[in-house]
Amino acid sequence: MTTFRFYGRERQLESLHRVRERAAETSAQFTLISGRRRIGKTHLIREHLRRESSREMPGIYLAGSVMPESMLAEEYCCVLAQKLDMQIPIVKDLAEFFRMVATIAETRPMTLVVDEFQDLTKVSESLTSKLRGIWDIARERSKLHLILSGSMNTMINKIFRDSHEPLFGRIDQEIRLRPFKTTEVEAVFRTYSPGFKNEDLLAFYAFTGGIPKYMGWLIEADLLEADAMMEGIVSEDLGFLNEGNAVLQNEFAGSWINCFNLLLSIAIGRHTWGELAGLNPENSLGQHLKRLEEDFNIVGRLQPLLAKPGSRNARYEITDLFFRFWFRFIHANRRWLVYDDPSRIAEKIKAGYPTYSGYVLEQWFAERLREMQLFDQVGPWWQAGKGQDPAEIDIVAVKSPDIAGKEALATEVKRQRKAFHAHDFLNKVSLLERKTLSGFLIKPICLTTEDMTLSLPEIESRVLARNMA
């Protein structure tokens, strides 16, 4: 079986290295590693410890767990004693354990990691208050790099970002992990599938959204061709079927049903505030949308590029590719799981994929352009007001004025070039120029699946002549 090896995150590893050095040379340092479930927090931590742990500054990894506090504290003491190769007293209190670690680190530098720290706050409600006092003393005395990680954003926000909570303001650095960029997804796929077809790369991106764990599931199951992915993704051996529910329950805890219903409403075609408010209590809609958009990056509020903030011509979309796929194909066809016939879901995926993947391809190119860091704004443009002919351009990318003056790309995305109608597209580009980008040099481009791995100069070589018929 193929093993999915740790990949990327070099910038985060370098950051952890620098903070470790500061802890060893000056004073104690406090790092928080956050991010959604499956994003690779534990792999990052273990890779850091693998590279950096030494006899002079050992790294100790502890996993959060919900069990009686005395048992958990005793377990942690045993791990600490083994890693440090020294006798230490067994304590029955988590706060006393951290106090003991801080004291030892006054003369023996170390890195201490507690993964899924939020679980410890369930075991000991007073832990964060006590830990603040311990840390405030240890900061100047100890040579400790304390790394805490957590995947329940609701609790992580409360513990570390709420100004009324004890640990607010104690973090020296936060590393918030996000899905892999398109360049990283391509590099990973190329590693395990040399000579790949772009259609297979697109499917890999569509079903995983750049989430490392999901990428690993497909790689380790040797599902690297589009058709094989569609058939294998419904296997109970993989985790895709219940993953949507699991992530939402993990991240949103008591409010997960409200967030689930809101995502479901968007998934079935309700995209405006008015449509969503009709199905959700008005006084909580804004709160839930804000969390889904700003805290979790699952939903995006889209408006035409360069529209004024607060524009009424806005719509809400599920922008997280995994959730968009899961609601579209897995949840919508869940009845076949009741009948123990997941192969019917695979049939639905195959039937709907050609249309669905067109949206994914648009997201691929939009992200690709953002990653180039040459554009101030990248997004769709449309007009649909009263008395206006409906018109939409998939991607408009406005270059930074200090790089190229007033210049923009207008991009139509098609899975196949034969579906592109140059005359109709160029008419929309002319409308964009009149309505929004007057005075700009607009380069019209059609991008297809075969262009997925192109560089910017190669993309710009696709520019169409504005006088094309």
C-alpha positions in Angstrom: 0.0 0.0 0.0 1.2 3.5 -0.9 1.9 5.7 2.2 1.1 9.4 2.0 4.2 11.1 3.4 4.3 14.5 5.1 4.4 17.2 2.5 5.0 21.0 2.5 4.3 23.3 5.4 7.9 24.5 5.2 7.0 28.1 6.2 5.2 26.8 9.3 8.1 24.5 10.2 10.5 27.4 9.9 8.4 29.5 12.2 8.3 26.7 14.8 12.1 26.4 14.5 12.6 30.1 15.2 10.3 30.1 18.2 12.0 27.0 19.6 15.4 28.8 19.3 14.0 31.8 21.2 12.7 29.5 23.9 16.1 27.8 24.3 18.1 31.0 24.3 15.9 33.7 26.0 12.5 32.9 27.5 9.5 30.6 27.4 7.4 30.7 24.2 3.7 29.9 23.7 2.5 28.7 20.3 -1.1 27.8 19.2 -1.7 25.6 16.2 -5.2 25.7 15.0 -7.3 24.6 11.9 -10.2 22.5 11.0 -10.3 18.7 11.5 -8.1 16.8 9.0 -6.0 19.8 8.0 -2.8 18.2 9.3 -2.0 19.8 12.7 -0.8 16.5 14.2 1.4 15.7 11.2 2.9 19.2 11.4 3.7 18.8 15.1 5.2 15.3 14.7 7.3 16.5 11.8 8.6 19.4 13.8 9.5 17.1 16.7 11.1 14.6 14.3 13.3 17.4 12.9 14.0 19.4 16.0 13.9 17.1 19.1 17.3 16.6 20.6 19.0 15.5 23.8 19.7 19.2 24.6 16.1 20.2 24.0 13.8 17.1 23.8 10.3 17.3 22.4 7.4 15.7 24.3 4.1 14.9 22.6 0.9 14.5 24.7 -2.5 13.8 23.2 -5.6 15.4 24.7 -8.2 13.0 26.0 -11.4 13.1 28.1 -10.8 10.8 31.1 -10.6 11.3 34.9 -8.1 14.1 35.6 -6.0 12.0 38.0 -5.5 9.3 35.4 -4.6 11.7 32.6 -2.1 13.6 34.8 -0.5 10.3 35.8 -0.3 9.2 32.2 1.4 12.6 31.3 3.9 12.2 34.1 4.9 8.8 32.9 5.4 10.1 29.3 7.5 13.0 30.6 9.7 10.8 32.8 10.3 8.4 29.9 11.2 11.2 27.4 13.5 13.0 29.9 14.9 9.8 31.3 14.6 11.0 34.8 12.5 10.3 37.9 9.7 12.8 38.5 6.9 12.8 41.1 3.5 11.5 40.0 0.9 14.3 40.3 -2.9 13.9 40.1 -3.7 17.4 38.9 -3.2 18.8 35.4 -2.3 22.2 36.6 0.4 20.7 38.9 1.7 18.8 35.9 2.2 22.0 33.9 3.8 23.7 37.0 6.2 20.8 37.3 7.1 21.0 33.6 7.8 24.7 33.8 10.0 24.2 36.9 12.0 21.4 35.1 12.4 23.6 32.1 14.2 26.3 34.1 17.3 24.1 33.9 16.4 21.7 31.1 15.0 23.3 27.9 12.2 21.3 26.2 9.3 21.5 23.8 6.0 20.3 25.3 3.1 19.7 22.9 -0.5 19.1 23.9 -2.6 18.0 21.0 -6.4 18.7 21.1 -5.9 20.9 24.1 -9.6 21.7 24.3 -10.2 18.2 25.7 -8.2 19.1 28.8 -10.6 22.0 29.5 -13.4 19.4 29.7 -11.5 17.4 32.2 -10.5 20.4 34.4 -12.8 23.5 34.1 -10.3 25.6 36.1 -7.2 24.6 34.1 -7.0 27.7 31.9 -7.2 30.0 35.0 -4.4 28.1 36.7 -2.3 27.8 33.6 -2.4 31.6 33.2 -0.7 32.0 36.6 1.8 29.2 35.9 2.7 30.7 32.5 3.0 34.2 33.7 5.7 33.1 36.2 7.3 30.6 33.8 7.7 33.1 30.9 10.8 34.7 32.4 12.2 31.7 34.2 11.8 28.7 31.9 13.2 27.6 28.6 10.0 26.0 27.5 8.3 26.0 24.1 4.7 25.2 24.9 2.7 24.2 21.8 -1.1 23.7 22.1 -3.2 22.6 19.2 -6.9 22.2 18.7 -9.4 21.6 16.0 -12.7 22.7 17.6 -12.7 26.3 16.5 -15.6 27.1 18.7 -13.7 26.2 21.8 -10.4 27.4 20.6 -11.9 30.8 19.9 -13.3 30.9 23.4 -10.2 29.7 25.1 -7.6 31.9 23.3 -9.4 34.7 21.5 -12.1 35.8 24.0 -10.8 38.8 25.9 -12.7 37.7 29.0 -10.8 34.3 29.1 -7.7 33.7 31.2 -5.4 32.7 28.3 -6.3 35.7 26.1 -3.1 37.6 25.1 -0.7 34.9 26.2 0.0 33.4 22.8 3.3 34.4 21.2 2.5 33.1 17.8 -0.5 31.3 16.2 -0.1 29.0 13.2 -3.5 28.5 11.5 -3.4 25.8 8.9 -5.4 26.0 5.7 -5.9 23.7 2.8 -3.0 23.2 0.4 -2.7 25.7 -2.5 -3.3 24.5 -6.0 0.4 24.5 -6.7 0.9 22.2 -3.7 -2.0 19.9 -4.7 -0.4 19.6 -8.1 3.0 18.8 -6.7 1.6 16.1 -4.4 -0.4 14.6 -7.2 2.6 14.6 -9.5 4.6 12.8 -6.9 2.2 9.9 -6.7 0.9 10.0 -10.2 3.8 11.0 -12.6 2.5 11.7 -16.1 -1.0 12.4 -14.8 -3.9 13.7 -16.9 -5.3 17.0 -15.9 -8.8 15.5 -15.7 -7.5 13.3 -12.9 -5.9 16.2 -11.1 -9.2 18.1 -11.4 -11.1 15.2 -9.8 -8.5 14.9 -7.0 -9.0 18.6 -6.2 -12.7 18.4 -6.5 -13.1 15.6 -4.0 -10.5 16.7 -1.4 -10.4 20.5 -1.6 -6.7 20.4 -0.8 -7.3 18.9 2.7 -4.3 16.7 3.4 -6.1 13.9 5.1 -8.6 13.5 2.2 -5.7 13.6 -0.2 -4.0 10.8 1.8 -7.2 8.7 1.8 -7.3 8.7 -2.1 -3.5 8.2 -2.4 -3.3 5.3 0.0 -6.2 3.6 -1.6 -4.5 4.1 -5.0 -7.4 6.1 -6.4 -5.6 8.4 -8.7 -7.8 8.3 -11.8 -11.1 10.2 -12.0 -13.3 7.2 -12.6 -11.6 5.2 -9.9 -12.1 8.1 -7.4 -15.8 8.4 -8.2 -16.3 4.6 -7.6 -13.9 4.3 -4.6 -14.9 7.5 -2.7 -18.2 5.8 -1.5 -16.3 2.9 0.0 -16.9 2.4 3.7 -13.2 1.7 4.0 -12.6 5.4 3.4 -14.1 8.1 5.6 -15.9 10.3 3.1 -19.5 9.2 3.6 -19.9 10.5 7.2 -17.2 13.1 7.1 -19.5 16.1 6.6 -21.5 15.3 9.7 -18.4 14.5 11.7 -16.6 17.7 10.9 -19.7 19.9 11.6 -20.4 18.1 14.9 -16.8 18.5 15.9 -16.4 22.1 14.9 -19.8 23.6 15.9 -20.7 21.5 18.9 -24.2 22.5 20.2 -25.0 24.7 17.2 -24.1 22.2 14.5 -27.7 21.5 13.5 -28.3 25.2 12.8 -25.1 25.5 10.7 -25.9 22.2 9.0 -29.4 23.4 8.0 -27.9 26.7 6.7 -25.4 24.9 4.6 -28.1 22.6 3.3 -30.2 25.6 2.3 -27.3 27.1 0.3 -26.5 23.7 -1.2 -30.1 23.3 -2.6 -30.0 26.8 -4.3 -30.9 29.4 -1.7 -28.2 32.0 -2.1 -29.5 35.4 -1.0 -30.0 36.8 2.4 -33.8 37.0 1.8 -34.0 33.3 0.8 -31.9 32.2 3.8 -33.7 34.4 6.3 -37.0 32.8 5.3 -35.7 29.5 6.6 -33.6 30.6 9.6 -34.4 32.8 12.5 -33.4 36.4 11.5 -31.7 37.1 14.8 -29.2 34.2 14.4 -28.7 34.1 10.6 -26.0 36.8 10.6 -24.2 35.1 13.5 -24.1 31.7 11.8 -23.1 33.1 8.4 -20.3 35.1 10.0 -18.9 32.0 11.7 -19.2 29.9 8.6 -17.5 32.6 6.5 -14.9 34.2 8.8 -14.0 31.5 11.3 -14.3 28.4 9.2 -14.0 29.5 5.6 -16.8 27.2 4.5 -19.1 29.8 3.1 -18.3 32.9 1.1 -20.3 36.1 0.5 -19.8 36.8 -3.2 -20.5 40.0 -5.0 -19.5 41.3 -8.4 -15.9 42.3 -8.5 -15.3 45.9 -7.5 -18.9 46.3 -6.3 -19.4 48.6 -3.3 -19.2 46.9 0.1 -22.6 45.9 1.3 -23.9 45.5 -2.3 -27.4 44.1 -2.5 -26.3 42.1 -5.6 -24.6 39.5 -3.4 -25.0 35.8 -2.9 -23.8 33.2 -0.5 -22.0 30.1 -1.8 -20.4 27.0 -0.2 -16.8 27.8 -1.1 -15.2 24.9 0.8 -14.8 22.3 -2.0 -15.2 19.3 0.2 -18.4 20.5 1.8 -19.8 21.5 -1.6 -19.1 18.0 -2.9 -20.4 16.3 0.2 -23.7 18.2 0.3 -24.2 17.9 -3.5 -23.6 14.1 -3.8 -23.2 12.3 -0.5 -25.9 14.0 1.7 -28.3 14.4 -1.2 -28.2 10.7 -1.9 -27.9 9.4 1.6 -31.0 7.2 1.2 -28.8 4.7 -0.7 -26.8 4.3 2.5 -29.9 3.2 4.3 -30.4 0.6 1.6 -26.8 -0.4 1.9 -26.2 0.4 -1.7 -23.5 3.1 -1.9 -22.7 2.2 -5.5 -25.9 4.2 -6.4 -24.2 7.2 -5.0 -21.2 6.6 -7.2 -23.6 6.5 -10.2 -25.0 9.9 -9.1 -21.5 11.3 -8.8 -20.5 10.1 -12.3 -23.7 11.5 -13.8 -23.4 14.9 -12.1 -19.6 15.3 -12.2 -19.2 16.8 -15.7 -21.4 19.8 -14.7 -20.1 20.0 -11.2 -16.5 20.0 -12.2 -17.0 23.1 -14.3 -17.4 25.1 -11.0 -14.4 23.4 -9.5 -12.3 24.3 -12.5 -13.3 27.9 -12.1 -12.2 27.8 -8.4 -8.9 26.2 -9.4 -8.0 29.0 -11.8 -9.3 31.7 -9.4 -7.0 30.3 -6.6 -4.2 29.9 -9.1 -4.3 33.6 -9.9 -4.5 34.6 -6.3 -1.5 32.5 -5.4 0.6 34.4 -8.0 0.3 37.5 -5.7 0.2 39.8 -8.7 -3.5 40.7 -8.5 -5.3 43.1 -6.1 -8.6 41.5 -6.7 -9.7 38.2 -8.2 -13.3 37.0 -8.5 -16.5 36.7 -10.6 -18.3 39.7 -12.2 -21.9 39.8 -13.1 -24.8 42.1 -13.7 -28.4 41.1 -13.1 -30.3 44.2 -12.2 -33.7 45.4 -13.5 -33.5 46.6 -17.0 -30.1 45.0 -17.5 -29.2 42.1 -19.8 -27.8 39.3 -17.6 -24.1 38.9 -18.1 -21.4 37.1 -16.1 -17.7 36.6 -16.4 -16.2 33.6 -14.5 -13.0 35.3 -13.3 -11.8 38.9 -13.4 -8.3 39.5 -12.0 -7.2 43.1 -11.6 -3.4 43.5 -11.5 -1.7 45.5 -8.8 -1.2 49.0 -10.2 2.4 49.1 -9.1 3.0 46.0 -11.2 1.1 46.7 -14.4 -0.8 49.9 -14.1 -4.5 49.6 -15.0 -4.6 46.1 -16.4 -6.9 43.1 -15.9 -7.6 39.6 -17.1 -11.1 38.6 -18.0 -11.4 34.8 -18.1 -14.0 32.4 -19.3 -13.5 28.9 -18.0 -14.6 25.8 -19.9 -13.9 22.2 -19.4 -13.4 21.8 -23.2 -12.4 24.5 -25.6 -15.1 23.5 -28.2 -17.7 24.8 -25.7 -16.3 28.3 -25.8 -18.1 31.0 -27.9 -15.6 33.8 -28.5 -18.1 36.3 -29.9 -20.5 36.1 -26.9 -17.6 36.3 -24.4 -16.0 39.3 -26.0 -19.4 41.1 -25.9 -19.4 40.5 -22.1 -15.9 41.8 -21.9 -16.9 45.0 -23.6 -19.8 45.4 -21.2 -17.4 44.9 -18.2 -15.2 47.6 -19.7 -18.1 50.1 -20.0 -19.6 49.3 -16.6 -16.7 48.6 -14.2 -13.2 48.8 -15.7 -13.3 51.9 -17.9 -9.8 52.8 -18.9 -8.3 49.4 -18.1 -6.4 47.2 -20.6 -8.5 44.1 -20.4 -7.0 40.8 -21.6 -9.7 38.3 -22.6 -8.7 34.7 -22.1 -10.4 31.3 -22.3 -8.9 28.7 -20.0 -9.7 24.9 -20.1 -8.8 21.8 -18.3 -5.7 21.4 -20.4 -4.4 24.8 -19.0 -4.5 23.8 -15.3 -0.8 23.7 -14.7 0.2 26.8 -16.8 2.3 29.7 -15.4 1.1 33.3 -15.8 3.1 34.0 -18.9 1.7 30.8 -20.5 -1.8 31.9 -19.4 -1.4 35.3 -20.9 -0.3 33.7 -24.1 -4.0 32.6 -24.4 -5.2 36.2 -24.8 -7.8 36.6 -27.5 -7.8 39.3 -30.1 -10.6 41.8 -29.2 -11.7 42.0 -32.8 -12.4 38.2 -33.0 -15.6 37.3 -34.7 
